[in-house]
């Protein structure tokens, strides 16, 4: 695998096309209801990987560009915008500084918000110990039928959330809104939230959060995170609905609608929170329709969309455009055979003087990123022994 600026750009372009494809098939309810949850989850995961690993692979076909890309690369690497204490700031340096600065700001903000959240969690009473044993009995019943590796550390009821949600992986905490739920409704809600823990959905959300931080400037990443969140909710719905007895399945649908209607206002939640319901009516409708849809996902539509998705994933890694410079144009149209005694000497203006046989001056090089000379030693004319 090889990483370069062009491999990153191609990965972003290909990943954005894949995200658009995912949004299209998820937006059309007639299509999305016929697609299996397993396909949607793994397709989203591979899109995440494609964007997180923007490399040139062994099967990638390189398409040389001798006009457009060399001009762009030369401008980004050589055009000096301004100077800061004798440091030349080129467009590439400026873009990289803004990019890293944005990542640092987002990481600091995210860490600060989570630290605030985990500092206030101990201040809330544990509902499992403070509700006459009702919540504790429900959790025990769920654990007995569907065990999980990391039981819930705490169940909190608070007015600061408007929908049940779970957060955390090693020490998960469930938040419940300050609403009156019956014991059967609590069973459905807690079973749903524990399904997220059982399927380790936080691993998927962690990848999405890392991608959001690294590509904070890309709005398509926000769309991917939203679609992935919906898919994880579909999975938790399906696991809960299929595990409930037939007498409680209708209650689960009513509970989904009840919580969605109670969301009067949209309250901000931490990035990796998995809510029970969302304020969007379209999202709730789609979830209900998926649960009551009895059509098998082994349909022609499911296999056809899966085939297209696989081809698009492969195509996103198949081609890459690379800038191609001609060394003979850099050296006044002459072609030389460089030996072990050849070297480059950097000038004050950022350009390079090329020497062969340790003494013969050949000319000035404006771009060092050439296959023939990129490995030559570089000396500073101001610090020569």
C-alpha positions as CSV (number, residue, x, y, z in Angstrom):
1,X,0.0,0.0,0.0
2,X,1.2,3.5,-0.9
3,X,0.0,6.8,0.5
4,X,0.2,10.1,-1.4
5,X,-1.8,13.3,-1.7
6,X,-3.5,12.0,-4.9
7,X,-4.4,8.7,-3.3
8,X,-6.1,10.6,-0.5
9,X,-8.0,12.8,-3.0
10,X,-9.1,9.8,-5.0
11,X,-10.2,8.1,-1.8
12,X,-12.3,11.1,-0.8
13,X,-13.9,11.4,-4.2
14,X,-14.7,7.6,-4.4
15,X,-15.9,7.6,-0.8
16,X,-18.2,10.5,-1.4
17,X,-19.7,8.7,-4.4
18,X,-20.3,5.6,-2.2
19,X,-22.0,7.8,0.5
20,X,-24.3,9.3,-2.1
21,X,-25.2,5.8,-3.3
22,X,-26.0,4.8,0.3
23,X,-28.1,7.9,0.9
24,X,-30.1,7.2,-2.3
25,X,-31.0,3.6,-1.4
26,X,-31.7,4.5,2.2
27,X,-33.9,7.4,1.2
28,X,-36.2,5.4,-1.0
29,X,-38.3,3.4,1.4
30,X,-39.4,0.9,-1.2
31,X,-35.8,-0.1,-1.8
32,X,-34.4,0.1,1.7
33,X,-37.1,-2.2,3.1
34,X,-36.0,-4.9,0.7
35,X,-32.3,-4.6,1.7
36,X,-30.9,-6.8,4.5
37,X,-29.5,-5.1,7.6
38,X,-26.3,-7.2,7.3
39,X,-25.7,-5.7,3.8
40,X,-26.3,-2.2,5.0
41,X,-24.0,-2.5,8.0
42,X,-21.1,-4.0,6.2
43,X,-21.4,-1.7,3.2
44,X,-21.3,1.3,5.5
45,X,-18.3,-0.3,7.3
46,X,-16.4,-0.7,4.1
47,X,-17.1,2.8,3.1
48,X,-15.7,3.9,6.4
49,X,-12.6,1.8,5.8
50,X,-12.2,3.2,2.3
51,X,-12.1,6.8,3.7
52,X,-10.0,5.9,6.8
53,X,-7.4,4.0,4.6
54,X,-6.8,6.3,1.6
55,X,-4.0,4.1,0.1
56,X,-3.0,3.0,-3.3
57,X,-3.4,-0.8,-3.3
58,X,-1.6,-3.5,-5.3
59,X,-4.3,-3.8,-7.9
60,X,-4.7,0.0,-8.4
61,X,-4.0,1.2,-11.9
62,X,-2.0,4.4,-12.1
63,X,-3.1,6.9,-14.8
64,X,-0.4,9.5,-15.4
65,X,-1.4,13.2,-15.7
66,X,1.3,15.3,-17.4
67,X,-0.6,18.7,-17.6
68,X,-3.3,19.3,-14.9
69,X,-1.9,17.6,-11.8
70,X,1.7,18.7,-12.3
71,X,0.6,22.3,-12.6
72,X,-1.6,22.0,-9.4
73,X,1.1,20.3,-7.4
74,X,3.7,22.8,-8.5
75,X,1.4,25.6,-7.5
76,X,0.6,24.1,-4.1
77,X,4.2,23.2,-3.3
78,X,6.1,26.1,-4.8
79,X,3.9,29.2,-4.8
80,X,4.9,31.3,-1.7
81,X,1.8,33.1,-0.3
82,X,3.7,34.8,2.5
83,X,6.6,34.5,4.9
84,X,6.6,33.8,8.7
85,X,10.0,34.3,10.2
86,X,11.8,33.2,7.1
87,X,9.4,30.3,6.7
88,X,7.8,30.2,3.3
89,X,4.1,29.4,3.5
90,X,2.9,27.7,0.4
91,X,-0.7,26.6,-0.3
92,X,0.0,23.1,0.7
93,X,1.5,24.2,4.0
94,X,-1.5,26.5,4.6
95,X,-4.0,23.8,3.8
96,X,-2.2,21.3,6.1
97,X,-2.1,23.8,8.9
98,X,-5.8,24.5,8.7
99,X,-6.6,20.8,8.5
100,X,-4.5,19.9,11.5
101,X,-5.8,22.9,13.4
102,X,-9.4,21.8,12.8
103,X,-8.6,18.3,14.0
104,X,-7.0,19.6,17.2
105,X,-10.0,21.9,17.9
106,X,-12.5,19.1,17.4
107,X,-10.6,16.6,19.5
108,X,-10.2,19.0,22.3
109,X,-13.9,19.9,22.2
110,X,-15.0,16.3,22.1
111,X,-12.8,15.2,24.9
112,X,-13.9,18.2,27.0
113,X,-17.6,17.3,26.5
114,X,-17.1,13.7,27.4
115,X,-15.2,14.6,30.5
116,X,-18.0,16.9,31.6
117,X,-20.5,14.1,31.0
118,X,-18.6,11.5,32.9
119,X,-18.1,13.9,35.8
120,X,-21.8,14.5,36.3
121,X,-22.8,10.8,35.9
122,X,-21.9,9.9,39.5
123,X,-24.2,12.7,40.7
124,X,-27.3,11.0,39.4
125,X,-28.9,8.1,41.4
126,X,-29.0,4.7,39.9
127,X,-32.5,3.9,38.8
128,X,-31.8,0.2,39.1
129,X,-31.4,0.7,42.9
130,X,-33.9,3.5,43.3
131,X,-37.2,2.2,41.7
132,X,-38.3,-0.5,44.0
133,X,-36.2,-3.1,42.1
134,X,-38.4,-2.8,39.0
135,X,-35.5,-1.7,36.6
136,X,-33.1,-4.2,38.3
137,X,-35.5,-7.0,37.8
138,X,-36.0,-6.1,34.1
139,X,-32.3,-6.0,33.5
140,X,-31.8,-9.4,35.2
141,X,-34.5,-10.9,33.1
142,X,-32.9,-9.6,29.9
143,X,-29.4,-10.8,31.0
144,X,-30.8,-14.3,31.6
145,X,-32.2,-14.6,28.1
146,X,-29.7,-12.5,26.2
147,X,-26.4,-12.2,28.1
148,X,-23.9,-9.5,27.2
149,X,-20.2,-9.2,28.0
150,X,-20.4,-5.9,29.8
151,X,-23.5,-5.3,31.8
152,X,-24.9,-1.8,32.3
153,X,-23.1,0.2,35.0
154,X,-25.9,2.6,35.7
155,X,-29.5,3.5,34.6
156,X,-30.2,7.3,34.9
157,X,-33.5,9.1,34.6
158,X,-33.1,12.8,33.8
159,X,-34.9,15.6,32.1
160,X,-31.8,16.5,30.1
161,X,-32.6,13.8,27.5
162,X,-35.8,13.4,25.5
163,X,-35.2,9.9,24.3
164,X,-33.7,6.8,25.9
165,X,-30.1,6.3,24.9
166,X,-27.0,4.4,25.9
167,X,-23.4,5.6,25.9
168,X,-20.1,3.9,26.8
169,X,-18.6,0.6,26.0
170,X,-16.5,-0.6,28.9
171,X,-18.8,1.0,31.5
172,X,-22.1,1.6,29.6
173,X,-24.7,3.9,31.0
174,X,-28.4,4.1,29.9
175,X,-30.2,7.4,30.1
176,X,-34.0,7.6,30.3
177,X,-36.1,10.7,29.9
178,X,-38.2,12.0,32.8
179,X,-41.3,10.3,31.5
180,X,-43.7,7.7,32.9
181,X,-43.0,4.3,31.3
182,X,-44.9,1.1,32.2
183,X,-42.9,-2.0,33.2
184,X,-43.5,-3.6,29.8
185,X,-42.4,-0.4,28.0
186,X,-39.2,-0.3,30.1
187,X,-38.5,-3.9,29.1
188,X,-38.8,-3.0,25.4
189,X,-36.6,0.1,25.8
190,X,-33.9,-1.6,27.9
191,X,-33.8,-4.6,25.6
192,X,-33.3,-2.3,22.6
193,X,-30.4,-0.4,24.3
194,X,-28.8,-3.6,25.5
195,X,-29.0,-4.9,21.9
196,X,-26.6,-2.1,20.9
197,X,-24.1,-3.3,23.5
198,X,-24.5,-6.9,22.5
199,X,-23.8,-6.1,18.9
200,X,-20.9,-3.8,19.9
201,X,-22.3,-0.9,17.9
202,X,-20.0,1.5,19.6
203,X,-17.1,0.1,17.6
204,X,-18.9,1.2,14.4
205,X,-19.7,4.6,15.9
206,X,-16.1,4.9,17.0
207,X,-14.9,4.4,13.4
208,X,-17.4,7.0,12.3
209,X,-16.3,9.5,14.9
210,X,-12.6,9.0,13.9
211,X,-13.5,9.6,10.3
212,X,-15.5,12.7,11.2
213,X,-12.5,14.2,13.1
214,X,-10.0,13.4,10.3
215,X,-12.4,14.8,7.6
216,X,-14.1,17.5,9.5
217,X,-14.3,19.6,6.3
218,X,-16.2,17.0,4.3
219,X,-20.0,17.3,4.7
220,X,-20.5,13.8,3.1
221,X,-18.9,12.3,6.3
222,X,-21.8,13.7,8.3
223,X,-24.2,12.1,6.0
224,X,-22.5,8.8,6.4
225,X,-22.5,9.0,10.1
226,X,-26.3,9.7,10.1
227,X,-27.0,6.8,7.8
228,X,-24.9,4.5,9.9
229,X,-26.8,5.5,13.0
230,X,-30.1,4.7,11.3
231,X,-28.8,1.3,10.2
232,X,-27.7,0.5,13.7
233,X,-31.1,1.4,15.0
234,X,-32.6,-0.9,12.4
235,X,-30.4,-3.7,13.7
236,X,-31.4,-3.1,17.3
237,X,-35.0,-2.9,16.4
238,X,-34.9,-6.2,14.5
239,X,-33.1,-8.0,17.3
240,X,-35.5,-6.7,19.9
241,X,-38.6,-7.3,17.8
242,X,-37.7,-10.8,16.9
243,X,-36.9,-11.7,20.6
244,X,-40.1,-10.4,22.0
245,X,-43.2,-12.6,22.3
246,X,-45.9,-11.8,19.8
247,X,-48.0,-10.2,22.5
248,X,-45.3,-7.6,23.2
249,X,-44.4,-6.8,19.6
250,X,-47.3,-4.4,19.1
251,X,-46.3,-2.8,22.3
252,X,-42.8,-2.2,21.0
253,X,-44.2,-0.4,17.9
254,X,-46.4,1.7,20.1
255,X,-43.4,2.5,22.3
256,X,-41.4,3.7,19.3
257,X,-44.1,6.0,18.3
258,X,-44.7,7.2,21.8
259,X,-41.1,8.2,22.4
260,X,-40.9,9.9,19.0
261,X,-44.0,12.0,19.7
262,X,-42.6,13.0,23.1
263,X,-39.5,14.6,21.5
264,X,-40.8,18.1,21.5
265,X,-37.4,19.7,21.0
266,X,-34.2,18.3,19.6
267,X,-31.6,18.1,22.4
268,X,-27.9,17.6,21.6
269,X,-26.4,14.3,22.5
270,X,-22.8,13.2,22.7
271,X,-21.4,12.0,19.3
272,X,-21.3,8.3,20.1
273,X,-24.7,8.1,21.8
274,X,-27.2,5.5,20.4
275,X,-30.7,6.9,21.0
276,X,-33.8,4.8,21.1
277,X,-35.8,7.2,18.9
278,X,-35.2,10.3,16.8
279,X,-37.3,13.4,16.4
280,X,-37.6,12.9,12.6
281,X,-41.0,11.4,11.7
282,X,-39.6,9.9,8.6
283,X,-37.0,7.9,10.5
284,X,-39.7,6.5,12.9
285,X,-42.0,5.6,10.0
286,X,-39.2,3.8,8.2
287,X,-38.3,1.8,11.3
288,X,-41.9,0.7,11.9
289,X,-42.4,-0.3,8.3
290,X,-39.2,-2.4,8.3
291,X,-40.5,-4.2,11.4
292,X,-43.9,-5.0,10.0
293,X,-42.6,-5.8,6.5
294,X,-42.8,-9.6,6.1
295,X,-41.1,-9.7,2.7
296,X,-37.9,-11.7,2.6
297,X,-34.7,-9.9,2.1
298,X,-33.5,-12.6,-0.2
299,X,-35.1,-10.8,-3.1
300,X,-33.8,-9.8,-6.5
301,X,-33.6,-6.1,-5.4
302,X,-31.4,-7.0,-2.4
303,X,-28.9,-9.1,-4.5
304,X,-28.9,-6.5,-7.4
305,X,-28.1,-3.6,-5.0
306,X,-25.5,-5.7,-3.3
307,X,-23.8,-6.5,-6.6
308,X,-23.8,-2.8,-7.5
309,X,-22.4,-1.8,-4.1
310,X,-19.5,-4.4,-4.4
311,X,-18.6,-3.2,-7.9
312,X,-18.6,0.5,-6.7
313,X,-16.4,-0.4,-3.7
314,X,-13.9,-2.2,-6.0
315,X,-14.0,0.6,-8.6
316,X,-13.2,3.2,-5.9
317,X,-9.8,1.5,-5.4
318,X,-9.1,0.6,-9.1
319,X,-7.8,3.9,-10.6
320,X,-5.6,6.7,-9.4
321,X,-4.4,9.8,-11.2
322,X,-0.8,10.7,-10.5
323,X,1.1,13.7,-11.6
324,X,3.9,12.9,-14.1
325,X,6.8,15.3,-14.7
326,X,9.4,14.8,-17.4
327,X,12.9,15.1,-16.0
328,X,14.3,16.2,-19.3
329,X,12.1,19.3,-19.3
330,X,13.4,20.2,-15.9
331,X,17.0,19.9,-17.1
332,X,16.7,22.0,-20.2
333,X,15.8,19.1,-22.4
334,X,18.9,17.0,-21.6
335,X,18.8,13.5,-20.2
336,X,21.6,12.4,-17.8
337,X,22.5,9.2,-16.0
338,X,22.8,10.0,-12.3
339,X,25.4,8.0,-10.2
340,X,26.0,7.6,-6.5
341,X,28.0,10.9,-6.4
342,X,25.1,13.0,-7.6
343,X,23.4,15.3,-5.1
344,X,21.1,18.3,-4.7
345,X,21.9,21.6,-3.1
346,X,19.0,23.6,-1.8
347,X,18.9,27.4,-2.5
348,X,17.5,30.2,-0.5
349,X,14.5,30.5,-2.8
350,X,13.6,26.9,-2.2
351,X,14.8,25.5,-5.5
352,X,17.6,22.9,-6.0
353,X,20.8,22.9,-7.9
354,X,21.7,19.5,-9.4
355,X,25.3,18.2,-9.4
356,X,26.6,15.0,-11.0
357,X,29.9,13.2,-10.4
358,X,30.3,15.3,-7.3
359,X,31.3,18.4,-9.3
360,X,29.4,18.9,-12.5
361,X,26.6,21.5,-12.3
362,X,23.6,20.4,-14.4
363,X,20.9,23.0,-13.7
364,X,18.2,24.1,-11.3
365,X,15.4,21.8,-10.2
366,X,12.1,23.4,-9.1
367,X,10.4,20.1,-8.2
368,X,12.2,17.4,-6.3
369,X,9.4,14.9,-6.3
370,X,10.7,13.0,-9.3
371,X,11.4,9.3,-9.3
372,X,14.9,9.8,-10.7
373,X,16.1,12.3,-8.1
374,X,13.8,12.1,-5.0
375,X,16.4,9.8,-3.2
376,X,19.4,12.0,-3.9
377,X,21.1,13.6,-0.8
378,X,20.3,17.3,-0.2
379,X,22.7,19.8,1.1
380,X,22.2,23.4,2.3
381,X,24.4,25.9,0.5
382,X,24.6,27.9,3.7
383,X,25.7,24.9,5.8
384,X,28.3,23.2,3.6
385,X,31.3,21.7,5.4
